[in-house]
Structures are given as C-alpha cells and as structure tokens.
C-alpha cells in the first residue's frame, strides 16, 4: 500500500492562520471569575456543614 506524498504534504502556517480567530483575552476573565466562584462555593459548603 503506497502513500501518495502529494496528498500528505506538510502545510506551513503562521500562528494567526492556524488559530483562525482573534486573540482577545476575554477567556482569562471567564476562567478567573468561575474559579473564584467555585472556591467561594466550596468554602461556603465546607463551613456550612459545621
């Protein structure tokens, strides 16, 4: 079984082309807020049982 080299040629792309999106940084805030809410919830549940 031979593999056609033309079909499997490597494609070089810049980071922007590979990302195909904007680098806005909003997800950093979503992650931070959700992590803080998770920690606060766990603290409330922990101290709520005592």
mmCIF file of the N, C-alpha and C atoms, coordinates in Angstrom:
data_MODEL
# 
_entry.id   MODEL 
# 
loop_
_atom_site.group_PDB 
_atom_site.id 
_atom_site.type_symbol 
_atom_site.label_atom_id 
_atom_site.label_alt_id 
_atom_site.label_comp_id 
_atom_site.label_asym_id 
_atom_site.label_entity_id 
_atom_site.label_seq_id 
_atom_site.pdbx_PDB_ins_code 
_atom_site.Cartn_x 
_atom_site.Cartn_y 
_atom_site.Cartn_z 
_atom_site.occupancy 
_atom_site.B_iso_or_equiv 
_atom_site.pdbx_formal_charge 
_atom_site.auth_seq_id 
_atom_site.auth_comp_id 
_atom_site.auth_asym_id 
_atom_site.auth_atom_id 
_atom_site.pdbx_PDB_model_num 
ATOM 1   N N  . UNK A 1 1  ? 0.848   -1.173 0.000  1.00 0.00 ? 1  UNK A N  1 
ATOM 2   C CA . UNK A 1 1  ? 0.000   0.000  0.000  1.00 0.00 ? 1  UNK A CA 1 
ATOM 3   C C  . UNK A 1 1  ? 0.900   1.245  0.000  1.00 0.00 ? 1  UNK A C  1 
ATOM 4   N N  . UNK A 1 2  ? 0.868   1.972  -1.076 1.00 0.00 ? 2  UNK A N  1 
ATOM 5   C CA . UNK A 1 2  ? 1.704   3.169  -1.188 1.00 0.00 ? 2  UNK A CA 1 
ATOM 6   C C  . UNK A 1 2  ? 0.920   4.408  -0.770 1.00 0.00 ? 2  UNK A C  1 
ATOM 7   N N  . UNK A 1 3  ? 1.633   5.345  -0.161 1.00 0.00 ? 3  UNK A N  1 
ATOM 8   C CA . UNK A 1 3  ? 1.034   6.612  0.248  1.00 0.00 ? 3  UNK A CA 1 
ATOM 9   C C  . UNK A 1 3  ? 1.485   7.680  -0.741 1.00 0.00 ? 3  UNK A C  1 
ATOM 10  N N  . UNK A 1 4  ? 0.523   8.383  -1.290 1.00 0.00 ? 4  UNK A N  1 
ATOM 11  C CA . UNK A 1 4  ? 0.840   9.448  -2.230 1.00 0.00 ? 4  UNK A CA 1 
ATOM 12  C C  . UNK A 1 4  ? 1.405   10.637 -1.451 1.00 0.00 ? 4  UNK A C  1 
ATOM 13  N N  . UNK A 1 5  ? 2.642   11.005 -1.728 1.00 0.00 ? 5  UNK A N  1 
ATOM 14  C CA . UNK A 1 5  ? 3.312   12.074 -0.989 1.00 0.00 ? 5  UNK A CA 1 
ATOM 15  C C  . UNK A 1 5  ? 2.649   13.433 -1.238 1.00 0.00 ? 5  UNK A C  1 
ATOM 16  N N  . UNK A 1 6  ? 2.048   13.628 -2.391 1.00 0.00 ? 6  UNK A N  1 
ATOM 17  C CA . UNK A 1 6  ? 1.408   14.910 -2.680 1.00 0.00 ? 6  UNK A CA 1 
ATOM 18  C C  . UNK A 1 6  ? 0.186   15.123 -1.788 1.00 0.00 ? 6  UNK A C  1 
ATOM 19  N N  . UNK A 1 7  ? -0.511  14.053 -1.457 1.00 0.00 ? 7  UNK A N  1 
ATOM 20  C CA . UNK A 1 7  ? -1.690  14.180 -0.597 1.00 0.00 ? 7  UNK A CA 1 
ATOM 21  C C  . UNK A 1 7  ? -1.315  14.523 0.840  1.00 0.00 ? 7  UNK A C  1 
ATOM 22  N N  . UNK A 1 8  ? -0.171  14.053 1.301  1.00 0.00 ? 8  UNK A N  1 
ATOM 23  C CA . UNK A 1 8  ? 0.210   14.203 2.700  1.00 0.00 ? 8  UNK A CA 1 
ATOM 24  C C  . UNK A 1 8  ? 1.353   15.191 2.884  1.00 0.00 ? 8  UNK A C  1 
ATOM 25  N N  . UNK A 1 9  ? 1.437   16.183 2.016  1.00 0.00 ? 9  UNK A N  1 
ATOM 26  C CA . UNK A 1 9  ? 2.480   17.194 2.141  1.00 0.00 ? 9  UNK A CA 1 
ATOM 27  C C  . UNK A 1 9  ? 2.195   18.069 3.362  1.00 0.00 ? 9  UNK A C  1 
ATOM 28  N N  . UNK A 1 10 ? 3.239   18.464 4.037  1.00 0.00 ? 10 UNK A N  1 
ATOM 29  C CA . UNK A 1 10 ? 3.086   19.299 5.227  1.00 0.00 ? 10 UNK A CA 1 
ATOM 30  C C  . UNK A 1 10 ? 2.739   20.729 4.816  1.00 0.00 ? 10 UNK A C  1 
ATOM 31  N N  . UNK A 1 11 ? 1.835   21.337 5.562  1.00 0.00 ? 11 UNK A N  1 
ATOM 32  C CA . UNK A 1 11 ? 1.400   22.695 5.297  1.00 0.00 ? 11 UNK A CA 1 
ATOM 33  C C  . UNK A 1 11 ? 1.972   23.587 6.384  1.00 0.00 ? 11 UNK A C  1 
ATOM 34  N N  . UNK A 1 12 ? 2.655   24.634 5.973  1.00 0.00 ? 12 UNK A N  1 
ATOM 35  C CA . UNK A 1 12 ? 3.219   25.589 6.938  1.00 0.00 ? 12 UNK A CA 1 
ATOM 36  C C  . UNK A 1 12 ? 2.263   26.766 7.067  1.00 0.00 ? 12 UNK A C  1 
ATOM 37  N N  . UNK A 1 13 ? 1.903   27.078 8.314  1.00 0.00 ? 13 UNK A N  1 
ATOM 38  C CA . UNK A 1 13 ? 1.003   28.195 8.569  1.00 0.00 ? 13 UNK A CA 1 
ATOM 39  C C  . UNK A 1 13 ? 1.576   29.070 9.662  1.00 0.00 ? 13 UNK A C  1 
ATOM 40  N N  . UNK A 1 14 ? 1.237   30.337 9.590  1.00 0.00 ? 14 UNK A N  1 
ATOM 41  C CA . UNK A 1 14 ? 1.625   31.257 10.652 1.00 0.00 ? 14 UNK A CA 1 
ATOM 42  C C  . UNK A 1 14 ? 0.714   30.985 11.853 1.00 0.00 ? 14 UNK A C  1 
ATOM 43  N N  . UNK A 1 15 ? 1.096   31.437 13.051 1.00 0.00 ? 15 UNK A N  1 
ATOM 44  C CA . UNK A 1 15 ? 0.225   31.234 14.218 1.00 0.00 ? 15 UNK A CA 1 
ATOM 45  C C  . UNK A 1 15 ? -1.170  31.836 14.035 1.00 0.00 ? 15 UNK A C  1 
ATOM 46  N N  . UNK A 1 16 ? -1.272  32.971 13.356 1.00 0.00 ? 16 UNK A N  1 
ATOM 47  C CA . UNK A 1 16 ? -2.576  33.595 13.140 1.00 0.00 ? 16 UNK A CA 1 
ATOM 48  C C  . UNK A 1 16 ? -3.436  32.744 12.216 1.00 0.00 ? 16 UNK A C  1 
ATOM 49  N N  . UNK A 1 17 ? -2.846  32.203 11.177 1.00 0.00 ? 17 UNK A N  1 
ATOM 50  C CA . UNK A 1 17 ? -3.598  31.344 10.257 1.00 0.00 ? 17 UNK A CA 1 
ATOM 51  C C  . UNK A 1 17 ? -4.031  30.053 10.953 1.00 0.00 ? 17 UNK A C  1 
ATOM 52  N N  . UNK A 1 18 ? -3.179  29.496 11.764 1.00 0.00 ? 18 UNK A N  1 
ATOM 53  C CA . UNK A 1 18 ? -3.508  28.250 12.450 1.00 0.00 ? 18 UNK A CA 1 
ATOM 54  C C  . UNK A 1 18 ? -4.591  28.472 13.504 1.00 0.00 ? 18 UNK A C  1 
ATOM 55  N N  . UNK A 1 19 ? -4.578  29.620 14.160 1.00 0.00 ? 19 UNK A N  1 
ATOM 56  C CA . UNK A 1 19 ? -5.538  29.924 15.217 1.00 0.00 ? 19 UNK A CA 1 
ATOM 57  C C  . UNK A 1 19 ? -6.921  30.172 14.638 1.00 0.00 ? 19 UNK A C  1 
ATOM 58  N N  . UNK A 1 20 ? -7.009  30.851 13.512 1.00 0.00 ? 20 UNK A N  1 
ATOM 59  C CA . UNK A 1 20 ? -8.247  31.204 12.836 1.00 0.00 ? 20 UNK A CA 1 
ATOM 60  C C  . UNK A 1 20 ? -9.220  31.924 13.760 1.00 0.00 ? 20 UNK A C  1 
ATOM 61  N N  . UNK A 1 21 ? -8.730  32.820 14.529 1.00 0.00 ? 21 UNK A N  1 
ATOM 62  C CA . UNK A 1 21 ? -9.600  33.584 15.409 1.00 0.00 ? 21 UNK A CA 1 
ATOM 63  C C  . UNK A 1 21 ? -8.855  34.779 15.965 1.00 0.00 ? 21 UNK A C  1 
ATOM 64  N N  . UNK A 1 22 ? -9.543  35.556 16.754 1.00 0.00 ? 22 UNK A N  1 
ATOM 65  C CA . UNK A 1 22 ? -8.942  36.723 17.363 1.00 0.00 ? 22 UNK A CA 1 
ATOM 66  C C  . UNK A 1 22 ? -8.389  36.365 18.737 1.00 0.00 ? 22 UNK A C  1 
ATOM 67  N N  . UNK A 1 23 ? -7.320  37.007 19.106 1.00 0.00 ? 23 UNK A N  1 
ATOM 68  C CA . UNK A 1 23 ? -6.726  36.800 20.425 1.00 0.00 ? 23 UNK A CA 1 
ATOM 69  C C  . UNK A 1 23 ? -7.154  37.971 21.304 1.00 0.00 ? 23 UNK A C  1 
ATOM 70  N N  . UNK A 1 24 ? -8.293  37.799 21.996 1.00 0.00 ? 24 UNK A N  1 
ATOM 71  C CA . UNK A 1 24 ? -8.851  38.914 22.751 1.00 0.00 ? 24 UNK A CA 1 
ATOM 72  C C  . UNK A 1 24 ? -8.515  38.857 24.236 1.00 0.00 ? 24 UNK A C  1 
ATOM 73  N N  . UNK A 1 25 ? -8.378  37.671 24.811 1.00 0.00 ? 25 UNK A N  1 
ATOM 74  C CA . UNK A 1 25 ? -8.040  37.564 26.219 1.00 0.00 ? 25 UNK A CA 1 
ATOM 75  C C  . UNK A 1 25 ? -9.240  37.559 27.150 1.00 0.00 ? 25 UNK A C  1 
ATOM 76  N N  . UNK A 1 26 ? -10.459 37.550 26.608 1.00 0.00 ? 26 UNK A N  1 
ATOM 77  C CA . UNK A 1 26 ? -11.641 37.560 27.473 1.00 0.00 ? 26 UNK A CA 1 
ATOM 78  C C  . UNK A 1 26 ? -11.799 36.255 28.243 1.00 0.00 ? 26 UNK A C  1 
ATOM 79  N N  . UNK A 1 27 ? -11.308 35.172 27.697 1.00 0.00 ? 27 UNK A N  1 
ATOM 80  C CA . UNK A 1 27 ? -11.465 33.888 28.376 1.00 0.00 ? 27 UNK A CA 1 
ATOM 81  C C  . UNK A 1 27 ? -10.688 33.856 29.689 1.00 0.00 ? 27 UNK A C  1 
ATOM 82  N N  . UNK A 1 28 ? -9.668  34.664 29.800 1.00 0.00 ? 28 UNK A N  1 
ATOM 83  C CA . UNK A 1 28 ? -8.912  34.763 31.043 1.00 0.00 ? 28 UNK A CA 1 
ATOM 84  C C  . UNK A 1 28 ? -9.820  35.234 32.171 1.00 0.00 ? 28 UNK A C  1 
ATOM 85  N N  . UNK A 1 29 ? -10.687 36.205 31.878 1.00 0.00 ? 29 UNK A N  1 
ATOM 86  C CA . UNK A 1 29 ? -11.605 36.715 32.893 1.00 0.00 ? 29 UNK A CA 1 
ATOM 87  C C  . UNK A 1 29 ? -12.668 35.685 33.235 1.00 0.00 ? 29 UNK A C  1 
ATOM 88  N N  . UNK A 1 30 ? -13.175 34.964 32.242 1.00 0.00 ? 30 UNK A N  1 
ATOM 89  C CA . UNK A 1 30 ? -14.173 33.930 32.484 1.00 0.00 ? 30 UNK A CA 1 
ATOM 90  C C  . UNK A 1 30 ? -13.578 32.848 33.382 1.00 0.00 ? 30 UNK A C  1 
ATOM 91  N N  . UNK A 1 31 ? -12.353 32.434 33.092 1.00 0.00 ? 31 UNK A N  1 
ATOM 92  C CA . UNK A 1 31 ? -11.696 31.415 33.905 1.00 0.00 ? 31 UNK A CA 1 
ATOM 93  C C  . UNK A 1 31 ? -11.483 31.913 35.334 1.00 0.00 ? 31 UNK A C  1 
ATOM 94  N N  . UNK A 1 32 ? -11.013 33.131 35.481 1.00 0.00 ? 32 UNK A N  1 
ATOM 95  C CA . UNK A 1 32 ? -10.766 33.677 36.819 1.00 0.00 ? 32 UNK A CA 1 
ATOM 96  C C  . UNK A 1 32 ? -12.026 33.811 37.643 1.00 0.00 ? 32 UNK A C  1 
ATOM 97  N N  . UNK A 1 33 ? -13.074 34.321 37.027 1.00 0.00 ? 33 UNK A N  1 
ATOM 98  C CA . UNK A 1 33 ? -14.335 34.501 37.752 1.00 0.00 ? 33 UNK A CA 1 
ATOM 99  C C  . UNK A 1 33 ? -14.947 33.158 38.127 1.00 0.00 ? 33 UNK A C  1 
ATOM 100 N N  . UNK A 1 34 ? -14.938 32.213 37.197 1.00 0.00 ? 34 UNK A N  1 
ATOM 101 C CA . UNK A 1 34 ? -15.530 30.904 37.507 1.00 0.00 ? 34 UNK A CA 1 
ATOM 102 C C  . UNK A 1 34 ? -14.717 30.166 38.566 1.00 0.00 ? 34 UNK A C  1 
ATOM 103 N N  . UNK A 1 35 ? -13.408 30.303 38.536 1.00 0.00 ? 35 UNK A N  1 
ATOM 104 C CA . UNK A 1 35 ? -12.573 29.681 39.558 1.00 0.00 ? 35 UNK A CA 1 
ATOM 105 C C  . UNK A 1 35 ? -12.841 30.299 40.927 1.00 0.00 ? 35 UNK A C  1 
ATOM 106 N N  . UNK A 1 36 ? -12.955 31.629 40.974 1.00 0.00 ? 36 UNK A N  1 
ATOM 107 C CA . UNK A 1 36 ? -13.248 32.299 42.243 1.00 0.00 ? 36 UNK A CA 1 
ATOM 108 C C  . UNK A 1 36 ? -14.609 31.886 42.783 1.00 0.00 ? 36 UNK A C  1 
ATOM 109 N N  . UNK A 1 37 ? -15.612 31.794 41.907 1.00 0.00 ? 37 UNK A N  1 
ATOM 110 C CA . UNK A 1 37 ? -16.938 31.362 42.358 1.00 0.00 ? 37 UNK A CA 1 
ATOM 111 C C  . UNK A 1 37 ? -16.927 29.925 42.850 1.00 0.00 ? 37 UNK A C  1 
ATOM 112 N N  . UNK A 1 38 ? -16.158 29.067 42.216 1.00 0.00 ? 38 UNK A N  1 
ATOM 113 C CA . UNK A 1 38 ? -16.066 27.673 42.654 1.00 0.00 ? 38 UNK A CA 1 
ATOM 114 C C  . UNK A 1 38 ? -15.421 27.589 44.033 1.00 0.00 ? 38 UNK A C  1 
ATOM 115 N N  . UNK A 1 39 ? -14.373 28.366 44.257 1.00 0.00 ? 39 UNK A N  1 
ATOM 116 C CA . UNK A 1 39 ? -13.698 28.362 45.557 1.00 0.00 ? 39 UNK A CA 1 
ATOM 117 C C  . UNK A 1 39 ? -14.627 28.907 46.638 1.00 0.00 ? 39 UNK A C  1 
ATOM 118 N N  . UNK A 1 40 ? -15.322 29.987 46.350 1.00 0.00 ? 40 UNK A N  1 
ATOM 119 C CA . UNK A 1 40 ? -16.250 30.576 47.324 1.00 0.00 ? 40 UNK A CA 1 
ATOM 120 C C  . UNK A 1 40 ? -17.358 29.585 47.656 1.00 0.00 ? 40 UNK A C  1 
ATOM 121 N N  . UNK A 1 41 ? -17.886 28.909 46.637 1.00 0.00 ? 41 UNK A N  1 
ATOM 122 C CA . UNK A 1 41 ? -18.938 27.918 46.861 1.00 0.00 ? 41 UNK A CA 1 
ATOM 123 C C  . UNK A 1 41 ? -18.441 26.779 47.740 1.00 0.00 ? 41 UNK A C  1 
ATOM 124 N N  . UNK A 1 42 ? -17.239 26.304 47.473 1.00 0.00 ? 42 UNK A N  1 
ATOM 125 C CA . UNK A 1 42 ? -16.694 25.205 48.281 1.00 0.00 ? 42 UNK A CA 1 
ATOM 126 C C  . UNK A 1 42 ? -16.460 25.643 49.722 1.00 0.00 ? 42 UNK A C  1 
ATOM 127 N N  . UNK A 1 43 ? -16.009 26.870 49.941 1.00 0.00 ? 43 UNK A N  1 
ATOM 128 C CA . UNK A 1 43 ? -15.799 27.373 51.300 1.00 0.00 ? 43 UNK A CA 1 
ATOM 129 C C  . UNK A 1 43 ? -17.128 27.484 52.034 1.00 0.00 ? 43 UNK A C  1 
ATOM 130 N N  . UNK A 1 44 ? -18.146 27.983 51.355 1.00 0.00 ? 44 UNK A N  1 
ATOM 131 C CA . UNK A 1 44 ? -19.474 28.106 51.969 1.00 0.00 ? 44 UNK A CA 1 
ATOM 132 C C  . UNK A 1 44 ? -20.011 26.716 52.323 1.00 0.00 ? 44 UNK A C  1 
ATOM 133 N N  . UNK A 1 45 ? -19.864 25.752 51.413 1.00 0.00 ? 45 UNK A N  1 
ATOM 134 C CA . UNK A 1 45 ? -20.348 24.407 51.694 1.00 0.00 ? 45 UNK A CA 1 
ATOM 135 C C  . UNK A 1 45 ? -19.565 23.762 52.826 1.00 0.00 ? 45 UNK A C  1 
ATOM 136 N N  . UNK A 1 46 ? -18.276 24.005 52.875 1.00 0.00 ? 46 UNK A N  1 
ATOM 137 C CA . UNK A 1 46 ? -17.441 23.415 53.932 1.00 0.00 ? 46 UNK A CA 1 
ATOM 138 C C  . UNK A 1 46 ? -17.837 23.951 55.308 1.00 0.00 ? 46 UNK A C  1 
ATOM 139 N N  . UNK A 1 47 ? -17.917 25.285 55.421 1.00 0.00 ? 47 UNK A N  1 
ATOM 140 C CA . UNK A 1 47 ? -18.239 25.869 56.724 1.00 0.00 ? 47 UNK A CA 1 
ATOM 141 C C  . UNK A 1 47 ? -19.732 25.782 57.043 1.00 0.00 ? 47 UNK A C  1 
ATOM 142 N N  . UNK A 1 48 ? -20.560 25.525 56.042 1.00 0.00 ? 48 UNK A N  1 
ATOM 143 C CA . UNK A 1 48 ? -21.993 25.384 56.268 1.00 0.00 ? 48 UNK A CA 1 
ATOM 144 C C  . UNK A 1 48 ? -22.329 24.059 56.931 1.00 0.00 ? 48 UNK A C  1 
ATOM 145 N N  . UNK A 1 49 ? -21.426 23.103 56.868 1.00 0.00 ? 49 UNK A N  1 
ATOM 146 C CA . UNK A 1 49 ? -21.679 21.793 57.474 1.00 0.00 ? 49 UNK A CA 1 
ATOM 147 C C  . UNK A 1 49 ? -21.189 21.715 58.917 1.00 0.00 ? 49 UNK A C  1 
ATOM 148 N N  . UNK A 1 50 ? -20.602 22.759 59.437 1.00 0.00 ? 50 UNK A N  1 
ATOM 149 C CA . UNK A 1 50 ? -20.111 22.736 60.818 1.00 0.00 ? 50 UNK A CA 1 
ATOM 150 C C  . UNK A 1 50 ? -20.861 23.675 61.692 1.00 0.00 ? 50 UNK A C  1 
# 
